Amino acid sequence: MKKVLLLYPEFPDTFWSFKHALKFVRKRAALPPLGLLTVAAMLPTDWETRLIDLNVAPLRDADLAWPDLVFVSGMIAQRDSARALITRCRAAGKTIVAGGPLFTSEHAEFTDVDYFVLGEAEVTLPEFLRDFLAGKARRTYTTTTLPDLLHTPVPLWRLADLRRYGSMCIQYSRGCPFDCEFCDVTAKFGHRSRTKSTVQVLAELDALAAAGWRGSVFFVDDNFIGNKRKLREDLLPALIAWQHAHRQRFSFYTEASINLADDEALTRQIVSAGFDSVFIGIETPVEAGLAECNKRQNRGRDLLGDIRRLQHAGLEVQGGFIVGFDCDTLSIFRKQLEFIQSSGIVTAMVGILTVLPGTKLFARLQSEGRLLGPSSGNNSDGTTNFLPRMDVQALRDGYRNLIATIYAPGPYYRRVRTFLREFHPPKVPPSFNLKNLAAFLRSAVGLGVIGRERFQYWRLLVWTLFRRPRLLQIAVKLAIYGHHFRRCAKAVAD
């Protein structure tokens, strides 16, 4: 029997951390470490396991004295925290096993790690465990095999303190049918959408329900609609039935490509299953930019019309936007601003193009001698790791001005009202419960009394009460989000 401590490094303050918003609901992190919880379920059943997520709790010396092995996983944005964590584990004399996106891309940079289990754990972890137990483990385990997900276990939720998180997460599929030049999803997971069975997904929802969770659940798929037929015929009908049986226990959100807007019936099913928001990579309203990055699914479209259709169907559209393509001129900042404001995309993540290892963009810019170093992994921190065609300072200044503008109180609250006018959920959103009421009261003080946006805050709430009263809870949530986004924008400007 072995004792294993699973460690998740701390995230920096990023757009998606929602660090400043979570304070209003007394949460510590947006999401639990799904990968580590799944890996924990793959370990031998007689091994003892504990989890420490440094985003919600500190790592004490007593914690580090307990295990025989430490498993560390993380993303590129967690690089600095992971390095400090590994140094501490090495000083404590622990055997270190590392895996996940950060180490799959950069394992050569972490010399203090004893074993690397890279790629998809369904393939590499069993091989490592077999060799480790036989006393003949290699240092590195990797694979090019893309496994099916039909034997991926239910995450070990009992290891996580669910009360500390704003949302839960599950994964239905891996892979994406598209081939965007800057994206590393297909490099890691392929073009075919590999899915879990519906039975597996329902088992994961049952496990979350049994753990006492009631709230939002993020389907972390990079493109939830990668296999429309299976969604339409199998998963979504089962989700609708599950939600009905559990009296709509969860609200869901996910990521998808813009062609979801072409399929009205599928969109209705997704909304009926309990999905209320979807993140879509818009990237740019400029056709030349879409062609440059091979975003073929976005080309030749009325993107604003597509977004409107999804909003009218009951989905809040969150969007990703990029500046710094080779074809971009100084006009890109105005065009992005106008598009974002017109679209009513409240949660608009804008970043300077960054180059991730394994992508076609990486190969192209490497051949052109334009790479400068590794990506920070934070695509909204105002940095980049290549030489753009645009003057670098002009790109940085234009970017900073763009995000400062879209998250300034005036433009931000106007965008919230635009969204609320267009958003037509088929069901009345849940009314305020005690937890949400407490968050509202905190926002009323923090934003409505102390905040510099207090005029816009109260104007939004009054407008919502008179125009869209059943969306008041959503209006409060988006006001709180805006506080976080402004803090992030200010950090980039500084």
N, C-alpha and C positions, 0 to 999 in steps of 0.2 A: 504494500500500500504506500502511496505517495501523497504528500500534502502539496497542493498547488495553489499559489496565489496569482490570480489574474489581475493585471494592472492596466489601467487605461489612462494615458497621459492627459494632462490638462490642455484644453483648447485655448488659444489666444482669443481676445475679444474680436469676434468676426461678425459679419452681417447675419449669418445663420445661427450664431450662438444665442441670440435673443437675451443676452445676459442682462441688459438694462430693463427689458420688459418683464423678465421672469420675477424680478423683485416685487412686482405688483401682485403676483399670485403666490408669493412665498415659495418659489421653486428654485433649485440650484442649477439645473441643466435642462436643455431642451429635450434631449433623447438619451436613453441608456445605450451602452456599447453592445449592440446587437451581435456583432461578430464574435466577441469574447463569450457572450452568453451562449451562443450556438456552439462554439468550440468546447465550452465546459460540458455541454451535453454529449459531446463525442468522446470524452475521456473515459477511462475504465471506471466502472460503477463503484469499485471499492476504493477509489482515490477520493480524498477529501478536497473540497474546492471552496475557495473564498474569492470574492471580487472586491476590489477597491477602485472606484472610479474617482480619480483625483479632481474631477469637475464638481463632485458633490461632497467629498470627504478627504481629509488629509491622510497621508501614509505615515503612520507612526513607527517608531523603531520596534515596538512590540509586534506590530503587524509583520514587519520584515523578518523578524526572528523566527516566525512560525513555520514557513514553508520549506520543502525540499527543492521545489522548482518554482520559478516565476515565469509566467507567460505574459508577454507584453505585445500589444497590438496598437495600431494607430494609423492616422492619415498623415499626409504630407504636412498639413498645417500644424500638426502636433510635434513636428521634428524637434524643436528646441526642448520641449518638456520631456519628450521620449529620451533624448540624449542625457538630460540630467537624471532622469529616473534610472536609466541603465547604469550610469556612473555610481549612483547610490546603491543599487543592487549588487554591482561588482564589488564595491567597498565592503558590503556585508557578507561577501563570500558566497553569493547565491548562484545557482546554475540558471542561466537565462535562456529562454526560448522566445523567439520573436517571429511575428508574421503580420499579415495585413498589408494594405496598400503602401504605406511608407516603406516598409522593409522589402517588399517585392520590388520596388523601384530603386531603393538606395541601400541595399544590405551591405554593399562593399564599404560603406562609410561608417558602419557600426562594428568596430573591431572587438568590442567587449562582449558581444553576444556569443553565447556558446553554440546555439543551434538556430538555424533559420528554417521555418516551415512556411514556404512561400506559395503563392498562387491560391487556388481554391482548396480549402482544408479538407473537403470530402475526398480528395485524391492524396494529398501529401501528408496529412496528419496521421492516418492509419499506418502508413509506411514508417514514419518517424517513430511512432509509439512501439511498433513491432521491433524495430532495431534498437530502440532505447532500452526496452525491457530485456533484450538479449545481450545488452552491453556492447553493441557495435554500431551505435548511431553515427551517421555522417554529420558534418557541420551544416550542410545545406541540402534542403529538399525542395525541388521545384518540378514543374510539369507544364506541358503544353496541352494536356488533356482538358477538355471542357466537360465536366461530369453532368449527368442528369441530377435533378434535385429531389428525386423521389424517395431518397433515404435520408435526407437532411433532417435532423431531429428538431423537436420543439426546443426553443431556447430555455435555459435553466433560470427561469424568472425568479425563483426563490433566492437567488444570490444577490439580487438587486433590491434596493430600497425604493420601491416604485413611487413613494410619496415625494421623493426629491425631484421628480422629472415632470416637465410640462406635457409630454406626450409619450406614447409608446410607439414601437415600430415592429413591423414584420416585413418579410421579403417573399414575394410571390414568384418573381422571375429574375433572370439575369440575361444580359445581352440586349442588342438593339439592332433593328434591320437597316438602320441608316449608317452613314459613314462620314460624319463631320470631321474635317481635317484636324481640328484642335482637340477633339474629344478622345479620351483614353478608354472609354467604356468598351468599344469593340475590340481594342487591342488586348484588353484583359479578359473579356467575357464573350467575344464573338458576335456575329451578326444574327444568329438564330436565337429567338427568345425561348430559353429553357425554363420550364415552369415546374413548380410544385403541384401536387394533386390538390384538388379541392378539399379532400379529406384532411390533408396536412394543414391547409390554411385554416379550416374550421377548428382543428385541434389546437392551433396556436391561439385563435380567438377564445376558445374555451379555457385555455390555460390562463390567459390574461383576465378573463372574467372571474375564474376561480381565485385568482390572486387579489381580487377586489378592485381591479381597474375599471373605471368608468370615465370615459373622456375621449380624446382624439387619438387616432392610431395612424401612423404614417406608413403607407406601403412604399418601401424605399427603392422600388424598381426604377431603373434608369429610364425605362419607357414602358409604362404599365400596359399600353395597348399594342405591344410588340406582336402579340398573337391574338388578334381580334376574335377569331372563331372560338377559341377556348374560353375567352372572357364571356362572349355573348351566350354560348351554349351551356357552359359549365359553371364557371366561378361566380359570375354575377347573379344568376338565379339562386344559387346556394347562399350567397351573402344576403340577398334580399330576404330569403326565408329565415336565415339565422337572426337577422336584425328584428324581424317581425316576432320571432319566438322569444327574443330577449328584450322586447319593447324598446328597440332602437338604442341599444346600450352604447354603441360607439359612433363617433363621427370619423370619417376617413378622409385622408388627403394623399396625393401622390404626384408623380411626374409623368408627363406624356408629351407626345409630339403634336404639333398644331393640326395635323390631319384628323384629330379627334373631332374637330369642328365640322368635318365633312359627313359625319355619321350621326345623324340626329337620333336614331333609335338607340345606338350604343351609348350616346351621351345621356339619354333618358334613363337607361338601365343603370349607368354608373351613379347618377344622382339618386335613383331609387334605392340603390344599395347603401346609401349613406355618405357618399363622397360629397364634400362641399367646397373643396378647393383643389386646384391642380397647378403645378409649376410647369411652364412651357419655355423652352429655349427660343426666344424670339431673335436674339442676337443683334439684328440691325434691320431698320426699315429700308436700307439701300440695297437694291438688287445686285449691284456689283460686289458688295460685301458678302452677300449670301452665296453668289457664284464662287467667289474666291475660297470660301471655307467649305464648299460642297454641301451647303445646307439646302439640298434639293427639295426637301419636304416643305420648305418655307417659300420657295420661289414662285413667282407668277400668281401671287395670292393677294386678296384684299385682307391683309393681316388684321386691320382694325375691325372689319366685318366679322372675321372668324372669332375674334375675342368677344365681340358683342354677342354672337350666337351662344357662346359658352356661358357668358354672364347671364343672359336671358334664361338659359336652361337651369340655372341654379348653381353654377360653379364660379367661385372666385378665382380668377386667373392671376397667378403670380408669374413674373417673367424674368428671364435672364437676358442681359444686354451686354454687348462688347463694343469697345472702341479700340482702335489701333490696328485694324486690318491694313494691309498694304495699300488698298485703294482709297482709304479714308483721307479726306481733306479736312481742313478746319471747320467746314460746314457740318461735319458729322455730329458735333455737339449740339447744335441747334436742332438738327433733324431728330436726334434721339430725344431731346427735351420735348419737342412738339409731339412726337409719337407717344411717349410715356404719359404726358398730361392728357392727351386726347383719349387714350385707351382706357383710362380708369384703372390701370394696373397699379394698385397701391404698393404692393411689395415688389418693387422693381430693383433687382440686383444688377448693378452696373459695374463692370470691371474692365480694366485694361487687359487686352489679350495676353495670355500667359502660355508658355510652352511646356507641356507635360511629356515626360519620357514615354516612349512607345507609340507616340502619335505620328501621323503622317506629317503634321506641322513640324514636329521635332526633326524628322528626317530631312525635310526640305530646308529648314533654316540651318541645320547643321551643315548640309552640303553647300549652303551659301555663305558659311562662315559668320552667321549672325547671332549665334547663341552666346549668352553672357554668363550663364550659370544656372543652378537649379531654381525651380519655381518655389515661391514661398508657400504654395498650397492654399493661399488665401486670395481668392480672385477678386476681392474688393478692397485691397489694402493700398491701391494706388501704385503698386510696383509692377515691373515686368522683367523678364529675363532674356530679352532679345533686342536687337537693334531694329527699331521700326523705321518705316520709310518716312513717316512724319517726324519733324524735329522733336526730339525726346522731351525737351522742356515744354514745348507747345502742347504735346500730348498730355503730359502730367498736369499742366495748368488747366487745360480744357476739361480734363476728367474731374479734377477737384472742383472746378466751378459748376460742372454738370451735377455732381451729386450734392453739392452744397445747395444748389437751386431746387432740385426735386424734393429734397427733404427739409427745406426751409418751411416753417409753419404755413405760410400762405399757399404756396403751390401744393404742399402735401395735403392739406385739408380740403382744398378744391378737388384734388384727385379722389379723395375719399367720397366726397359728395357725388362726383361723377360715377364712381362705382356703385354706390348705393342706389342711384337712380336706375341703373341698368340691371341690377342684380334681382332676380326673381326666383327665389327658392320655392319649390312646390309645396314645402311644408313650413309651418311656422317654426322659426328657430326656437330653441328652448328658452324659457323665461329665466330671469335671474334666480340663481340659488344663493345660498349664504356665502359660498366661496366667491362667486362672481360679484355678489353685492359688495363684499369686502374689497375686491379688486377695484370696483368702481369708486368706492369711497377713497381708496388710496390715490386713484388717478385724479379724483376731484380736488384733492389737496395738492398732490405733486405736480399735476399739469394745469389744473384749473385755478389754483391759487398762487403757487410758487412759480410755475413754469412760464417762460416767456411766450408760450403759445396760448396763454389762458383765454384770450379773446377768441381765437379760432376754435379752441376746445369747446367752449360753451356755445358758440355759434353752431358748431356741428351738432351738438346734442339737442339744441332747440330745433334746428332744421330737421333732424331725424325724428324727433317727437311729433312734429307736425306733418312731415312728408312721408316717412317710412317708419312708423313707430315700432313695428315688429322687428326692425333691424337695429334697435337701440343697443343691444348687447354687442353686436358686431361693430357698431360705430365706436363703442368704448374700447373694444379690443384693438381696433386699428389705430385709435388715438395713442394707446399704450405702445403699440409697435412703432409708431412714428417717433416716440421719445428715444427708443433704442436706435433707430436708423439715424437720427440726428447726432447721437453720441458717436456712432461709427463714422459718420461723415466728418464730424469735427476732428476725430483722431487722425483721419487721412489728411485733412487740411493742415493740421499742426505738424 
